[in-house]
Amino acid sequence: METSRIGLLGLAVFLLATALIPQSISAQDHVVRSPDGRVEVRLRFADRIFYSIHYDQKAVVNESTLSLMLSGIPEIGADPKVVASKERKVDQIVTNPVPEKRRLSKDVFIELRLNLKGNSALVWRVYNNGAAYRWETDLPGRVKVSDESLEINLNPSDVVYFPEEDGFYSHNERKYLKIKSAELGEKLASLAALVATESGVKLWISEADLYDYAGMWLKGTNGKGVKAVFPHYPAKEEKTSDRDVKVAERAAFIADTIGRRNFPWRIFGLAARDADLLDNQLVFLLSEDTKEDFSWVSPGKVAWDWWNANNIYGVDFSSGINTATYKYFVDFAAKYGLEYIILDEGWSRTTEDLLAPNPQLNLPELLAYAKSKKVGIILWALWTPLDRDMEKILDTYQKWGVKGIKVDFMQRDDQKMVNFYERTAREAAKRRLLVDFHGAFKPTGMKRKYPNVLT
């Protein structure tokens, strides 16, 4: 009888173990595969969230961690608890309201949504040519994001094409280093970055749907690969020249934002052939769609006076920033089918008054002449005077018949500057003005929500 009792007890313990352990594993570990099965994201939940990315069963990103830190609440991603999961497949066609290489783009992916304890969610989308994730929170009021953590662990011999930066103040026009992952040290880079992995697969890293948040950068992790870093909110700014406004002091947070929101997508584009990198539309596809009518937007070719410094020869007038020179440019554009010309720096009082043309330039006469030739005029604007009086300036440009603005010298992507970009795009769209951002951070999909942004 005693033996029977022990046997029954052992059986009960065994059944309990087999009931609980597999349930725990299945609830906390997940695999998401692309529609064609070649791209695979593996998620492991332990004391932290671990992820790895594989292509044809070969690791492209080795197991790494990710998390989100909000002030006043536990770190999202530390000691995670999945309360619900849902997978879905999407197969749809996305229409670009402003045709570029194509009007229609295929949007086909498998999505895994993991609702976590604490009113947050981790969402992964896996495509045939990459994968991406983002955080979502459902919290009342406003929150401060103190930091965001993302490791991207690579193999030591993976070659990284790395746009090295000196700091977070940059035109994003850096030379790309070609360097092994093991040799990166703690170098800083803007995005996008490219990795030639040991397996031959190319991995490019970027982000999409960047709104009301700071841009993502990369920093070497002393041989392990790279990690995400972010410019913290500017607590104090300092004007160091007539056009440079640098951050002199930063706050202890990345962003002060609403608690119910989707955060930017972190993108891992994949390509077995280099040529396929050119056709990757993930930034566009992962960005917020527009809700407005942008049928009025007309892309086109543009002649840019800065290239030739307004030097013209064989003419009966003195070339420079004057009416005769710009009429000549209009004639050239009309003759060769260029839809626009840009009047770059010098057409106005650069740092003081964007409504005061150079005395040698009769702007009303030029605008009327360009209109008669069916050539649009785009005006250069330094961002600081535009920021001071944006609505008045854009109202005036619309009244003048200007077709768009070229905004320059921002050189930052902290939350404050990212919000300036959206305000510029939004206010310009209200007045049917095109926007060309120069001295700007990398494209993050803003042109999908605001198709008047053409760069």
C-alpha positions in Angstrom: 0.0 0.0 0.0 2.9 2.3 0.9 4.5 1.6 -2.5 1.2 2.3 -4.3 0.9 5.6 -2.4 4.5 6.6 -3.4 3.8 5.6 -7.0 0.6 7.7 -7.1 2.5 10.6 -5.6 5.3 10.3 -8.2 2.8 10.2 -11.0 1.1 13.3 -9.7 4.4 15.2 -9.5 5.3 14.0 -13.0 1.9 15.1 -14.4 2.2 18.5 -12.7 5.6 19.1 -14.1 4.7 18.1 -17.6 1.6 20.3 -17.4 3.5 23.4 -16.1 6.9 23.4 -17.8 5.8 23.1 -21.4 3.1 25.7 -20.8 5.6 28.1 -19.4 7.9 27.7 -22.4 5.2 28.0 -25.0 3.8 31.1 -23.3 7.2 32.8 -23.2 9.1 31.7 -26.3 8.0 32.5 -29.8 9.2 32.1 -33.4 7.9 34.4 -36.2 8.7 33.5 -39.8 8.3 35.5 -43.0 5.6 34.5 -45.5 8.3 32.6 -47.6 9.8 31.0 -44.4 13.3 32.3 -45.0 13.4 35.1 -42.4 12.9 34.0 -38.8 12.8 36.0 -35.6 13.3 34.0 -32.4 12.1 35.5 -29.1 13.1 34.1 -25.7 11.6 35.4 -22.5 13.6 35.1 -19.3 14.7 37.8 -16.9 14.8 40.0 -20.1 13.5 39.8 -23.6 16.0 38.2 -26.0 15.7 38.2 -29.8 17.7 36.8 -32.7 17.2 37.1 -36.5 18.0 34.3 -38.9 18.0 34.0 -42.7 17.9 30.6 -44.2 18.6 29.2 -40.7 21.8 31.3 -40.4 22.1 33.9 -37.7 22.2 37.5 -38.9 21.7 39.1 -35.5 22.9 36.9 -32.6 20.8 36.8 -29.5 20.4 40.3 -28.1 18.2 42.2 -25.7 15.7 45.0 -26.0 13.7 47.1 -23.5 12.0 50.5 -22.9 12.5 52.6 -19.8 9.8 55.0 -18.7 10.3 57.2 -15.6 8.4 56.0 -12.6 7.4 52.5 -13.7 9.3 49.2 -14.0 11.5 48.8 -17.1 9.5 47.3 -20.0 11.3 44.2 -21.1 12.8 43.4 -17.7 11.2 40.4 -16.0 8.6 40.4 -18.8 5.2 38.6 -18.5 3.2 37.9 -21.7 -0.5 38.1 -20.9 -1.7 37.6 -24.5 -0.3 36.9 -27.9 -1.8 37.1 -31.4 -0.3 36.3 -34.8 -1.8 37.5 -38.1 -0.8 37.6 -41.8 -1.3 40.7 -43.9 -1.2 40.6 -47.7 -2.2 44.0 -49.2 -1.3 46.6 -51.8 -0.3 50.0 -50.6 -0.9 53.0 -52.9 1.6 55.8 -52.8 -0.4 59.1 -53.4 2.7 60.6 -55.0 4.3 58.1 -57.5 8.0 57.6 -57.1 9.6 54.4 -58.5 6.2 52.9 -58.2 2.7 53.9 -57.3 1.8 50.5 -55.8 3.8 48.6 -53.2 3.2 45.1 -51.9 2.9 44.9 -48.1 3.1 41.3 -47.1 4.2 40.2 -43.6 3.5 38.0 -40.6 2.9 40.0 -37.4 3.2 38.8 -33.8 1.7 41.0 -31.1 2.7 40.3 -27.5 0.7 42.1 -24.8 2.8 42.4 -21.7 1.9 42.9 -18.1 2.0 46.6 -17.4 -0.2 47.9 -20.3 2.5 47.6 -22.9 3.0 45.5 -26.0 5.9 44.3 -28.3 5.0 44.0 -31.9 7.2 42.3 -34.5 6.6 42.2 -38.2 8.5 39.8 -40.4 8.8 40.3 -44.1 10.5 38.3 -46.9 13.2 41.0 -46.9 13.5 42.0 -43.3 12.0 42.3 -39.8 11.0 45.2 -37.6 9.6 45.7 -34.1 8.2 48.5 -32.0 6.9 49.2 -28.5 3.3 50.2 -27.8 2.1 51.6 -24.5 -1.4 52.2 -23.1 -0.8 54.5 -20.2 -2.7 57.6 -19.0 -1.5 61.1 -19.3 2.1 61.8 -20.3 5.2 59.8 -19.8 8.9 60.5 -19.9 11.1 58.0 -21.8 14.3 57.9 -19.8 16.0 55.5 -22.2 15.5 52.8 -24.8 17.8 49.8 -25.0 18.5 47.7 -28.2 21.5 45.4 -28.6 22.4 44.2 -32.1 25.0 41.5 -31.5 27.0 40.6 -34.5 29.8 38.2 -35.4 33.3 39.6 -34.9 34.2 39.2 -38.6 31.0 40.8 -39.9 31.9 43.9 -41.9 30.0 47.1 -41.0 29.6 50.0 -43.3 29.4 52.6 -40.5 28.8 56.4 -41.0 31.0 57.5 -38.2 29.9 60.7 -36.4 31.6 63.0 -33.9 28.4 63.6 -32.0 24.7 64.1 -32.3 25.0 67.4 -34.2 25.5 66.5 -37.8 24.4 67.1 -41.4 24.3 63.3 -41.8 26.7 63.5 -44.7 29.5 61.4 -43.2 31.9 59.0 -44.9 31.1 55.4 -44.3 33.8 53.4 -42.6 34.3 49.8 -43.8 35.2 48.1 -40.5 34.9 44.7 -38.8 32.4 44.5 -36.0 35.2 43.5 -33.6 37.1 46.7 -34.3 34.2 49.2 -33.8 35.1 50.0 -30.2 32.6 52.6 -29.1 32.4 54.6 -32.3 29.2 56.5 -33.0 27.2 56.3 -36.2 24.1 57.9 -37.7 21.7 55.7 -39.7 21.3 53.9 -42.0 24.2 51.4 -41.4 24.9 48.3 -43.4 26.4 45.0 -42.3 27.9 42.4 -44.6 27.4 39.2 -42.4 29.6 36.1 -42.4 26.8 34.2 -44.2 26.8 36.7 -47.1 23.5 38.2 -46.3 23.4 42.0 -46.1 21.7 43.6 -43.0 20.8 47.3 -43.0 19.6 49.0 -39.9 17.3 52.0 -39.7 14.0 53.2 -38.3 10.5 54.3 -39.4 7.5 56.2 -38.2 9.6 58.7 -36.1 7.2 61.2 -34.5 7.4 63.0 -31.2 10.5 61.1 -30.3 14.3 61.2 -30.7 16.1 59.6 -33.6 18.0 56.4 -33.3 21.8 56.2 -33.7 24.3 53.4 -33.3 27.3 52.9 -31.0 29.9 50.2 -31.1 29.9 47.8 -28.1 33.6 46.9 -28.0 33.5 43.8 -30.2 30.0 42.5 -29.6 28.3 44.5 -32.3 26.3 47.8 -31.9 23.6 49.2 -29.7 21.0 51.9 -30.1 21.7 55.3 -28.6 19.5 58.4 -28.6 20.1 62.2 -28.2 18.4 63.2 -25.0 16.0 66.2 -25.0 17.7 69.6 -25.3 17.4 71.3 -21.9 19.6 74.2 -23.0 20.5 75.3 -26.6 23.3 77.6 -27.6 23.5 79.6 -30.9 27.2 79.2 -32.0 27.0 80.9 -35.4 24.4 82.7 -37.6 22.9 79.3 -38.4 24.1 76.7 -35.9 22.0 76.0 -32.8 23.7 73.3 -30.7 22.6 71.5 -27.6 24.6 72.8 -24.6 22.8 70.7 -21.9 20.6 67.7 -22.2 17.7 66.5 -20.0 17.6 63.1 -18.3 15.0 61.8 -20.8 14.8 61.0 -24.5 11.2 62.2 -24.9 8.3 63.7 -23.0 5.3 62.2 -24.8 1.8 60.8 -24.5 1.4 57.5 -22.7 -1.0 56.0 -25.2 1.1 55.7 -28.4 3.1 53.6 -30.8 6.8 54.1 -30.7 9.1 54.1 -33.8 9.8 50.9 -35.7 13.3 49.4 -35.4 14.1 48.0 -38.9 16.4 45.1 -39.9 16.4 45.0 -43.7 17.8 41.8 -45.3 19.1 41.0 -48.7 20.8 38.0 -50.2 21.8 40.1 -53.2 23.1 43.6 -53.0 20.7 44.7 -55.7 17.8 43.8 -53.5 18.8 46.6 -51.1 17.7 49.2 -53.6 14.2 47.8 -53.8 13.5 47.5 -50.1 10.5 49.6 -49.1 10.3 48.8 -45.4 10.7 52.4 -44.2 7.8 53.5 -46.3 5.6 50.4 -45.6 6.1 50.7 -41.8 5.3 54.4 -41.6 1.9 56.0 -40.9 -0.3 56.5 -43.9 -1.7 59.9 -44.8 -5.3 60.9 -44.0 -5.4 64.0 -46.3 -5.7 64.7 -50.0 -2.3 65.2 -51.5 -3.3 64.8 -55.2 -1.9 68.4 -55.7 1.7 67.3 -55.1 3.7 67.2 -58.3 7.2 65.8 -58.1 9.7 66.9 -60.7 13.3 67.8 -61.6 14.9 70.9 -60.2 17.8 73.2 -61.2 19.8 74.3 -58.2 21.7 77.5 -58.4 24.2 76.5 -55.6 25.9 74.0 -57.9 27.2 76.7 -60.2 27.3 79.6 -57.7 25.1 81.7 -60.1 28.0 81.9 -62.6 26.8 82.4 -66.2 28.9 83.3 -69.2 28.1 84.6 -72.7 25.2 86.8 -71.5 24.6 90.5 -71.6 24.1 91.0 -67.9 26.1 90.5 -64.7 25.4 87.1 -63.2 24.6 86.8 -59.5 21.6 86.8 -57.2 19.5 89.1 -59.3 16.4 89.1 -61.5 18.2 88.6 -64.8 20.1 85.5 -63.6 17.1 83.8 -62.2 15.1 84.5 -65.4 17.9 82.9 -67.3 17.5 79.8 -65.0 13.7 79.8 -65.6 14.3 79.9 -69.4 16.8 77.0 -69.1 14.3 74.9 -67.0 11.5 75.6 -69.4 13.6 74.7 -72.4 14.7 71.4 -71.0 11.6 70.3 -69.2 12.6 70.9 -65.6 9.6 71.5 -63.4 11.3 73.7 -60.7 14.2 75.9 -59.8 15.5 76.5 -56.3 16.6 80.0 -55.1 19.2 79.0 -52.5 20.8 81.1 -49.8 21.2 84.7 -50.6 17.8 85.4 -52.2 16.6 86.8 -48.8 18.1 88.2 -45.6 19.3 84.8 -44.5 19.2 84.9 -40.7 16.8 87.8 -40.1 13.9 88.1 -42.5 12.7 85.4 -44.9 10.2 87.8 -46.3 12.8 90.4 -47.4 14.3 89.6 -50.8 17.8 90.6 -51.9 17.5 94.2 -53.2 18.8 93.1 -56.6 16.0 90.5 -56.9 12.5 91.6 -58.0 10.8 88.6 -56.7 7.2 89.4 -57.8 8.5 89.9 -61.3 10.4 86.7 -61.2 7.5 84.7 -59.9 5.2 86.0 -62.5 7.8 85.2 -65.2 8.3 81.7 -63.9 4.5 81.1 -63.8 4.2 82.2 -67.5 6.9 79.6 -68.3 5.2 76.9 -66.2 8.2 76.6 -63.9 7.8 76.5 -60.1 9.9 78.4 -57.7 11.2 76.8 -54.4 12.7 79.2 -51.8 15.5 78.3 -49.4 14.9 79.0 -45.7 17.1 78.8 -42.7 15.2 76.8 -40.1 15.7 79.2 -37.2 13.9 82.3 -38.6 11.3 79.9 -40.1 10.7 78.4 -36.7 10.2 81.8 -35.1 7.4 82.9 -37.4 6.3 79.9 -39.5 2.7 80.6 -40.1 3.2 84.2 -41.3 6.1 83.2 -43.6 4.3 80.3 -45.2 1.1 82.3 -45.6 3.1 84.9 -47.5 4.8 82.3 -49.6 1.5 80.8 -50.6 0.2 84.3 -51.4 3.2 84.9 -53.6 2.6 81.7 -55.5 5.8 79.9 -54.3 5.7 76.2 -54.9 7.7 75.0 -52.0 10.5 75.6 -49.4 14.0 74.1 -48.9 14.7 74.1 -45.1 18.3 73.9 -44.0 20.8 73.5 -41.2 18.7 71.7 -38.6 21.5 69.1 -38.0 19.7 67.4 -35.1 17.1 64.8 -34.5 16.3 65.1 -30.8 12.6 65.1 -29.9 12.3 68.9 -30.2 13.8 69.0 -33.7 11.8 65.9 -34.9 8.7 67.8 -33.9 9.9 70.9 -35.8 10.1 68.7 -38.9 6.5 67.5 -38.5 5.2 71.0 -37.8 7.0 72.3 -41.0 5.5 69.4 -43.1 2.0 69.9 -41.7 1.9 73.7 -42.0 3.4 73.6 -45.5 0.8 71.0 -46.5 -2.0 73.2 -45.3 -0.8 75.8 -47.8 0.0 73.3 -50.6 3.7 73.9 -50.4 6.4 71.3 -51.1 9.2 70.7 -48.6 12.8 69.8 -49.2 14.7 69.1 -46.0 18.4 69.7 -46.2 21.0 69.6 -43.4 18.6 66.9 -42.2 18.4 63.5 -40.6 17.8 60.3 -42.6 14.4 59.6 -44.1 12.1 57.8 -41.6 8.9 57.6 -43.6 7.5 61.1 -43.0 6.8 61.4 -46.7 4.1 58.8 -46.4 2.1 60.8 -43.9 3.1 64.1 -45.5 3.7 63.4 -49.2 4.5 67.0 -49.8 7.9 66.1 -48.2 9.8 65.2 -51.3 13.2 64.4 -49.8 
